[in-house]
Amino acid sequence: MSEIFIGALSHRTGLPVSIIRFYDDNGLIQSNRNGGGHRRYERAQIRRVSFVIAAQKFGYTLPQIKELLDSLPNERTPTDEDWEQLSEKCRKSLNAKIEKLQKLRDTLSDCIGCGCLSLKSCELYNPQDIMGQNGPGPRRLDL
């Protein structure tokens, strides 16, 4: 498989070279060094970088992403099956996030247990701010 230089990886993924180096130095992606010490990447690293970008958009931290990527083989280009297994690991947490977002969407116009007592429904769900006894913040959102 042909290798590309860091600039080409940066261009293809839209990330600055400094971020590509950071990912490489922290084990999220893997480079090969040529005789001059320049980083070269197998084209399959484009997908890994793209996965990092997507996973961050869904709220995964870099250590969580590294743990997921560590399940992929390093000695060869990951196959469809490899990526499917990694995706399966993400499904449960993504489904939980989706459920929380749907709940947030569906309840924001109702009493959220924040203590403002400004909505009519607050009198039903949080009379006299009893939910405030359970701690600060919007007690009915379970975020």
C-alpha positions, 0 to 999 in steps of 0.5 A, spaced: 500 500 500 502 506 498 504 511 503 503 519 504 506 524 507 503 528 513 501 534 509 497 529 504 494 526 511 492 533 513 489 535 507 485 529 506 482 530 513 482 537 514 486 537 520 492 541 521 499 538 521 500 539 528 494 535 530 496 529 526 503 529 530 499 529 536 495 523 534 501 520 532 505 521 538 499 519 543 498 512 539 491 514 536 495 513 529 501 510 527 506 513 522 513 510 519 519 514 518 523 514 512 531 515 512 530 523 513 526 521 519 519 524 516 513 521 517 509 517 512 502 514 513 499 508 510 492 511 507 488 506 512 490 512 517 486 516 513 480 512 516 483 512 523 484 520 523 477 520 520 474 516 526 477 520 531 474 526 528 467 523 528 468 520 535 470 527 538 464 530 535 459 524 539 463 526 545 468 521 546 475 523 549 481 522 546 483 516 551 476 513 550 478 513 542 485 510 543 482 504 547 477 503 541 482 504 536 487 499 540 482 494 538 484 494 531 490 490 528 496 494 527 500 489 523 495 490 517 489 494 514 483 493 518 477 490 514 470 491 514 469 486 520 474 489 524 471 496 523 464 492 525 467 490 531 469 497 533 462 500 531 459 494 536 463 497 542 460 504 540 453 502 539 451 501 546 453 508 549 451 512 542 444 509 543 444 511 551 446 518 548 441 518 543 436 516 548 438 522 553 438 527 547 431 525 546 429 526 553 432 533 553 428 535 547 422 532 549 422 535 556 425 542 555 419 546 555 416 542 561 419 543 568 426 540 569 426 541 576 431 547 576 428 550 582 425 556 578 418 555 579 416 559 573 412 554 569 405 551 571 408 544 571 413 546 576 407 546 581 406 539 580 413 536 579 417 540 583 412 544 589 416 548 593 422 546 589 423 539 593 428 537 588 433 542 590 434 537 596 437 532 592 442 537 589 443 543 584 441 543 577 436 540 573 434 534 577 429 532 572 433 531 566 438 526 568 444 528 564 
